[in-house]
Amino acid sequence: MEKGARHRNNTEKNYPGGSESQEADSGGGGVALKKEIGLVSACAIIVGNIIGSGIFVSPKGVLENAGSVGLALIIWIVTGVITAVGALCYAELGVTIPKSGGDYSYVKDIFGGLAGFLRLWIAVLVIYPTNQAVIALTFSNYVLQPLFPTCFPPESGLRLLAALCLLLLTWVNCSSVRWATRVQDIFTAGKLLALGLIIIMGVVQICKGQYFWLEPKNAFDNFQEPDIGLIALAFLQGSFAYGGWNFLNYVTEELVDPYKRKTIH
C-alpha cells in the first residue's frame, strides 16, 4: 500500500501535466506568475541577451588570439554550432520541466536540493553580477567615449554610469513584466540596428576591394605564432559573445504558451 502511494506521488511530479502544473494553470490555490510574454517578446529576450556586450567586444579578442582570419572564422562557426546544440537541449528541458528558474530548476529537480542550492548561490554571487558588470561597463564606455575623443573616459564616470543603468533596469524589471519586455524589445531593436550598420559597412568595404584577408590563399596566413593557450582563449571569447541563449528558460512560467513557443518540430 505504501509502495503504491509512493508510486502515485512520483507520477504526479512528472512534467508536463503533473499536479503542480495543472494547479498553476487552473488557478487552484497555487501561486503562479502572470503569463504575459508572447512570441515576439520571447524572441526579443533571446536575441537581446545574445546580442549583448560580447558581440561588440569579443571579435577583436577572437581575431588577435586566433592568429589568422581563417582560424577566427572557424572559431566563430564552431562556437555557434555548440551554442545551437545547447539551445536545442534547453528547449527540450523547458517543455519537459515547465518551471521558471532555468539552470537552478533543472539542477534541483535532477540532482537534488543541495546541488540546486549551490548552483543558485554561485550564480547569484559570481556568475550574473560579473556578467552584468561587463555589460554595463561596455555600455557606459560606448556612451562616454564620444565625449573623450582623445583619451579614455574616466574610470569613476564609467562605473557611475554603469551603476545607474543597472539600478534603472532593476527597477523596471521589479515594477512590471510588461514594461520590462517593452524595454527589452526597444534595446533589442537598437542592437540589431547597430549590427546591421556594422554589416553594411563591411559589405561596402568588400565592394571596394578590401577583402585581401578573406581570400582562401591569405585567410590562414598567421600574423603571430600559433599558441594553444591563445586559441583556447579565442574560443572562450567567442563563446562569451553567444552567451544568453538559455535565458528564455528563466521565464518559462511567464510564457503565454511555453509548449508552442519551445517545442522542437
N, C-alpha and C positions, 0 to 999 in steps of 0.2 A: 504493500500500500504506500509506504513511504517512498519506495523507488518510483512508483508511478507518479506520485505528486511531484517528485523532483524532476521527472521527465517532462511533465506538463509545464513546470516553471521554466525549464530550459527552452522549450519550444516557443514559449511566449516571448522570449527575448530575441528570436530570430528576426532579421531585417531583410526586406521590408515587410510590413504587415503585422509586426509584433504588437503586443498590447500597448506599449508605450507610444508608438507612432499613431495607433488608432485613437488612443485617448487624446493625444495632442490635436489630431485632425478634427475630432468630433467635439472638442471643447468640453470633454467630460471631467472637468475639475483640474486638469493638468495645466502647468504654466507653459505657454507656447509663444514663440516670437511671432511678430506680425510678418505675414508673407507679402512683402511689398517690392521685392526685387524681381523684375521681369527679365526677358531675354536680352534686351538691349543693355540694360544696366549690368546684367551678369557678364556679358561680353566686355563691357567697359571696365569692370573690375579686373578681369584677366588681363586685358590689353594694357590698362592703366598701371597695373602692378609690374608687368613685364617691362613695359617701356618706362622705366624709371630713370634713375641717375646712371645705371650701369651702361646702357646703350650709348650714352653721351661721353662717358669717361673711359670705358673699357677698350674700345677699338685701338687707341694709342698704345695701351699696355700690351694687348694681344700682338700687335704688329712688332713692337720693339722686342718682346721676349721670344716670339716665334723665329725671328731672324730672316724671314723672307715673306713676300706677299703670298706666294702659293701655299706655304705651310699655314699662314694665318687664315686663309680662306678655308683650308681643310679643317682647322680647329673650329671655326665657326660652324661648319656643316656638322661635324661630329657632336659638338655640344648641343646643337639644335636637335639632332636625332635623339640624343639622350633625354633632352627635355620633353620631346614629343612622347617618348615611351613612358616617362614618368607621369605626364599629364593624362595619358590614356589609362594608366593604372589607377590614378587618383579619381578619374571619372567613375570607374567601376566601384571603387571604395565608397564614393559619395552616394551611389544608389543602393549599395549593399548595407551600409551603416548610415542611414539618413539623419545624421546629427551634425549640428554646428560644432566647431572646435578644431576641425582639421586634424593635424598630427596628434594632438592630445587625445581626441576622442578615439582614434584608431589604435593608438598605443595602449590606452587604458582598457579598451574592450578586448584587445587581442592578448596583451602581455600582463594585464593586471593593474591595480591601482598604484602600486609603488613606481612602476615604470612610467605610468602616465603622470604621476606627481613630479618625478624627476624631469621628464620631458617638458612639462609645463613651466617649471621654475627656471630651467635652463633657457627656455625661450623668452620668458619674461625678463630675466635679469641680464642675459648676454646677447642672444641672437637678435631679437627685434629692436632693442634700444640701439645697438651698434648699426644695424641696417638703416633705421630711421635717421640716425645721426648722419650717416653718409649721404642719404638722400637730401636731407635738409641743408647740409653744408654745401652740397653741389648746387642746389637751387640758389642759395644765397650768394655763392660765388659768381654764378652766371648773372644774377641781378645786379651785383655791385661792381663787377668787372668793367662795364662801360663807364662808370664814374671814376675809375682809376686806370686810364688807358696806358700810363707809363710805368705802373708798378702793380704789385699785388694788393688787393683790398686788405685793410687792417683786420687782424685776427679777431679782435673784440667785436668789430662790426659784423663779421661773418657769423660768429657764434650768437650774437644778439638777434640778428635777423632769423637765423635758423631756429632759435628757441621760440621766437614769436610765431613763426609758421607752424611749428609743432603744437603750440598751445592753441592756436586758432583752429587747426584741423581737428584736434582732440575735442574741442568744444562743439564743433559742428557734428562730429560723429556721435557724441553723447546726447546731443539735442534731438536729432531727428534722423531716422534711416532715410527718409525721402530726400531731405536736404543733403545728406552725405552722398547719396547716389547721384544727385544732380551735380554736386561739386566734382565728384569722380568723373562724370560724363564730360564736364567742361574741361577739366585738366587733361583727360584722355584725348579730346579733340585737339587741344593745344599741342600736345606732344606728337600726335600723328601729323599735324601740320608742320611742326619743326622737322620731323623725319622726312616728310615729303619734300620740303625745301632742300634738305641735305642731299636727297636722292636726285632731285632735279639738277642741282649744282654739279653732282658727279657725272650725270649724263651729259651735261653741257661740256664739261672738261673732256670727256671721251670723244664727243663730236668734234672737238678742237684738235684731236690727235694726241691728247695726253694719256696714252694707255701703254706706255713702254713696259711698265712692271706687270701688266696684265697679259702680255704675250707669253705663251707657253715656254718659249725658249729663255725668257728672262724671269718668269714668275718665281722660280726656285733658286735664283742666284742669291746666296746669303750675303747680307751686308754686315754680318757679325758671325763669330764662330758659334756653331750649334752647341747648345748646352741643355742636358736633360732637365736640370732644375728650372731653367728659364722656360722651357717648353711646358713643363708642368704648371708653372705659374701662369703661362698664357692660357692653358686650359681652365685654370681656376678663374681667371678674369673673364673668359668667355662665358663660363657657367654663371658668374655673377650677373652678367648682362641679361640672362634669361630668367633670373630669379623672379618669383611671383606667380609662376604658372599654377601653383597649388592653392592660391588664396581664395578661390571661389568656394572651396570646401569648408572654409571657416564660417560661411554664412548659409550653409545648406538649408537650415530650417527657415530661412527668410526668403527662399526662392518661391515663386508662385507655383511652379510645378517642377520640383527637382528631378523627377524621373524623366520628364520630357526634355529638360534642359541638359541633362548629363548623360543620358543613355547613349551607348555607342551602338549604332546600327551596322 
